[in-house]
Amino acid sequence: MIRFIHAADAHIDSPLKGLEAHDGAPVDVLRGATRRAFENLIQLAMDENIDFLVISGDIYDGDWRDYSTGLFFRGQMVRLRDKGIPVYLIAGNHDAASVISKKLSLPENVHVFSTRTTESVEVAGHPVVIHGRGFPNRAVPENLVLDYPVAVPYKFNIGLLHTSLTGRSGHDTYAPCSEMALRQKGYGYWALGHIHQPEVIGRDPWIVFAGNCQGRDAREVGPHGCWLVTVNDSLEVESVEWRDLDVVRWRVLEIDLAGVAAESEALGRVTQSMTHAVREAEGRLVAARIVFTGATPLHGSLHRETYRWRAEMLARSQDQGMDAIWIERIKVSTSPVYDLAQLAERDALTRIVLETLEQARVEPGNLPDEIKEMLGVLPSEIRSEVESDWTGEGSVTVLEEVRAIILDALGTKGGQGE
C-alpha cells in the first residue's frame, strides 16, 4: 500500500491587493492565510503518515521580498524530514527559475525537478517513479509533455506537470497539452498544477488538478486543499480523497430579491444566506461577496442608499459571531419592476429623460449635461463622487447607478407630476 498527497499552487505570502480600501477588513487573517493553509498541508501529511508529498508548482507567488518566505517554506520541509517524509516538487510560472532570485538550501528530503529537462526519480523503498520538469521561465508556451518518457514497467508512475491543458478561463495558457497526450504516457496518476479550482479530469488514468491550498479572492470560491491518494499492492489507484486546507473560505452569496418589496424580507434573506455559508465553512472565516439579483422595487434604494445598505449587511454579519464572516463587496445586479415603455408614454419630459439615459448607456464616454442637471437634486458629496468616477472602467458602473436612481425617482408617485 502506497499513500501520498498531491498539492499545488500554495502561493506562499501571496499579496492580497486592495485590502487597505476595505474598512474593517481582517487584514492579518487574510495576509497570513496562505502560510496557515500550507502549515495545514504539512500537518495533514504527518497525521496521515504518508509515504511522500508531491507539489505541482507555484509554491511561491513570485520573487521573495525577503528571506522570510524561503525560511518559512524550508522550516515546513524540515518538519517532514523529521518524520521521514520525502517531498518532490516542480517550479510553476510564478516561481520559475528566472523569477526567483533568492535561494536557500533545502533539507535532503526535498527533490526539486530540473527546469532544463524532464527528470525521472525513483521513490526509495517504494515501486514508484515520478516524472517531472519545472518551468525555466514565467511563460512556457511549448508542450512539455512531449519530452516526458513513457511509463517505467512494473512501477507506479506519477507525472508532475504545471499546465493549463487545453485552456481554462481566468488562467494564462502555459505548457498546453491534451488529455490524450497525458494518457499515452501510461502513467497511473498525473498530478497537475496551475488551475486554482480542484478538478478531476479523468480516472483512467487519474488526471487531477489539486487547485490551490487557499483561495485568495472572490474568483476562488469554495473549498481549497489537496488530494490524498492511496495505491494498492497491484499498483492501481484505490482512492483519491479530498482534504480541506483553507483557513478562509471565499463565497459569492447571491441574494434573489425578485418581487421583494419589503426591506425586512431582503435583510432576512441576507441573514439566511450568511448563516448557511458560515455553517458550511466549519469554523473558517467566510470572505463573502454579496450579489443582489432579480426585479425588485428595492432596486433604486439599493443604488441610492449604498452606504446604509452596506451598514445593514455589516450588522447582519455581526450577528453571525466574531470573525465568522467578512463582507468583501456588495454588488447590485437587480432590475426595476416598472415598465420603461409605459413610463415613456406618460409625458414628453419623461420620454426625453429615458432616451437620454439610453443614449448615455450606449455611449458612456462623458456624463451628459442633462444628467448633470438632474443630479443637482442629490447631495453634493454624492454628485461629486459620481462625476469624479466618470472616467475609465468605472464609468459604466456609475452610469447604471445613475440610471437606477433617476428611474427610481421617475417610477415613484412623486415623479409623476401629480
Helices and strands as residue ranges (DSSP letters): E 2-7, G 19-21, H 27-31, H 33-47, E 52-56, H 68-82, E 87-90, E 110-112, E 119-122, E 128-132, G 144-147, E 156-162, H 179-183, E 189-193, E 199-203, E 206-209, E 225-231, E 237-244, E 248-256, H 263-281, E 285-295, H 299-304, H 306-318, E 325-335, H 340-344, H 348-362, H 369-374, G 375-377, H 380-388, H 394-411, G 413-416
